[in-house]
C-alpha cells in the first residue's frame, strides 16, 4: 500500500497537535515516506535544557529507522508548521536527513492554509556531509 501525498500531509499536520513546545510555542509536525512504502510521523518535543529538544523531522526519522533496516531510504519528507511561509528543516535535521535521504528525495514544506513549497534534497542541502566522506 503506498502512501499518497495527501496522507503524508495529513500525518504531518495531525502531529502538530502532539507537539510539546512550551518554550517556543511553535508546533511542528513531520512525516516521512520510506522506499519500502511505510510512512512515519513525529512532532517537535522541547526540553527545559534546550539541548534535549528534538525536532519533528528527527522524531519521524528515528521512529522510521528504529523499525526498518538502514538500507531503506527516505523518498519524501513533509514538514508542517503554522507559519505563513512554512518552515524548512533546521541544519541539524538536514544533516540527519543526509544519512537516510537520496539526493532526489522530495522535501515538502506545508501549512494548514494549504501553502506548499517543494525542494529536492540535493538542492536543500547541496554539500551534505555523508557516510562516504568517512570512506565507508
C-alpha positions in Angstrom: 0.0 0.0 0.0 1.5 3.3 -1.0 1.1 6.5 1.0 -0.3 9.4 -1.0 0.8 13.0 -0.9 -2.4 13.9 0.9 -1.9 11.2 3.5 1.6 12.4 4.2 0.4 16.0 4.5 -2.4 14.9 6.9 0.0 12.9 9.0 2.4 15.9 9.4 -0.5 18.3 10.1 -2.1 16.0 12.6 1.2 15.5 14.5 1.4 19.2 15.2 -1.2 18.7 17.8 1.1 16.3 19.8 3.9 18.9 19.9 5.4 19.5 23.3 6.6 23.1 22.8 6.1 25.1 26.0 9.2 27.3 25.3 8.9 28.3 21.6 5.1 27.8 21.4 5.8 26.6 17.8 4.1 23.3 16.9 5.8 21.4 14.1 4.8 18.1 12.6 6.6 15.9 10.1 6.1 12.7 8.1 8.4 10.5 6.1 7.8 8.0 3.4 10.3 5.2 3.0 11.3 3.3 -0.1 9.5 0.2 1.2 6.2 2.1 1.3 6.0 2.6 5.0 5.4 6.0 6.5 6.1 7.5 9.9 5.4 10.8 11.6 6.5 12.9 14.5 6.3 16.2 16.3 8.8 18.5 18.0 9.5 17.8 21.6 11.1 20.6 23.6 13.0 20.2 26.8 13.9 22.8 29.5 17.6 22.1 28.9 17.1 23.1 25.2 19.9 20.7 24.2 17.4 17.9 24.8 14.9 19.3 22.3 14.2 17.2 19.3 12.7 18.5 16.0 9.7 16.8 14.4 11.8 15.7 11.4 14.2 13.8 13.5 11.5 12.2 15.6 9.8 10.9 12.4 13.1 9.7 11.0 14.2 7.9 14.3 10.8 6.2 14.6 11.1 5.0 11.0 14.7 3.7 11.3 14.0 2.1 14.7 11.6 -0.2 12.9 13.3 -0.7 9.5 16.7 -1.7 8.1 19.1 1.2 7.4 19.3 0.2 3.7 15.8 1.6 3.2 15.9 5.2 2.0 13.6 8.1 2.6 11.6 9.0 -0.5 9.7 12.0 0.8 9.7 14.3 3.9 6.9 16.6 4.8 7.3 19.4 7.4 4.2 21.2 8.7 4.1 24.4 10.6 1.6 27.2 11.3 3.8 29.8 9.7 2.6 31.9 6.7 5.7 30.7 4.9 6.2 27.1 6.1 9.5 26.5 7.9 12.2 24.3 6.4 14.2 21.7 8.4 17.0 23.2 10.5 20.6 22.4 9.8 20.8 19.6 12.4 17.7 17.9 10.8 19.3 18.4 7.3 22.4 16.6 8.4 20.3 13.7 9.9 18.3 13.6 6.6 21.6 13.4 4.7 22.2 10.0 6.3 18.9 8.5 5.1 17.7 10.5 2.1 18.8 10.2 -1.5 19.8 13.3 -3.5 16.4 13.1 -5.2 14.3 12.8 -2.0 11.3 15.2 -2.1 11.1 17.7 0.8 7.7 19.5 1.1 7.0 22.3 3.5 3.4 22.9 4.2 1.0 24.8 6.5 -2.7 24.3 7.4 -3.7 27.0 4.9 -2.6 24.8 2.1 0.6 26.5 1.1 3.3 24.1 -0.2 6.9 24.7 -1.0 8.8 21.8 -2.6 12.5 21.1 -2.7 14.7 18.2 -3.8 17.1 17.3 -1.0 20.2 17.9 -3.0 19.1 21.5 -3.6 18.1 22.0 0.1 21.5 20.7 1.4 23.8 20.6 -1.6 27.1 19.8 0.1 25.9 17.5 2.9 28.5 15.5 4.9 27.7 11.9 4.2 29.0 8.4 5.2 31.0 8.4 2.0 33.2 11.1 3.5 34.3 8.6 6.1 35.4 6.1 3.5 32.6 3.7 4.5 
